[in-house]
Amino acid sequence: MNKKVLIILLGISMFACNFLFQQADTSTPEVSTVIPEISVTEVVDTLSPEVVTSEVLIKRDNFVVVRLHPESGDLQSMLALESQQANSLGLMPIVEFDATWCPPCIAIDKAINAENELMLNAYRGTYIIKLDVDEWGWNDSKIENFEVEAIPVYFKLDDNGEQTGEVIDGGAWGEDIPENIAPVMDSFFHSN
């Protein structure tokens, strides 16, 4: 009788071990011929440190927001690099002057971080290069090519990081709410 119990227990333990410790599938996986789309986020993640002179604040599939700091180098050189990066991603380079204490700037950042659909749609296709006026100085020689009278202010850039002459500031909308800001930004960002 002990042999029968031993054989049954041995069989049950072998079954349990096979169930608990299943072998990995060693069959050859199918090879997909579909080439996946590469998102902006993935491309930004693969940049070499020599190319990136900025601090990446937001990386989404259809827009990027970065911040430049004066200690990173010459502004015009950095804008040229960032504009080239924007072009390689198929995005429009735009400089934004802002400040941590600026109510419209805070409202815009809050709406973007809250993933407000109006603001996300307005920002699609853009590569926003933020410069804090307190870091860079309002009328400092470091930003001599930009006329900053109010913030936030947005300047469209060409492929070389030069201003196109198109500019808009926070005076273009009324109350600092997405319903007022987004249509103005959308129109500015997406007009030719």
DASUL-V271309 format. One record per run of one state. SS is the DSSP state (A for helix, B for strand, O for the rest). FROM is the first residue (numbers start at 0). TO is the last residue. If there is no record, write none. Layout:
BEGIN
SS:FROM:TO
SS:FROM:TO
END
This chain:
BEGIN
O:0:0
A:1:19
O:20:38
A:39:44
O:45:53
B:54:58
O:59:61
B:62:66
O:67:68
A:69:71
O:72:73
A:74:87
O:88:90
B:91:97
O:98:101
A:102:112
O:113:115
A:116:122
O:123:124
B:125:131
A:132:135
O:136:139
A:140:142
O:143:151
B:152:156
O:157:161
B:162:168
A:169:171
O:172:176
A:177:189
O:190:191
END
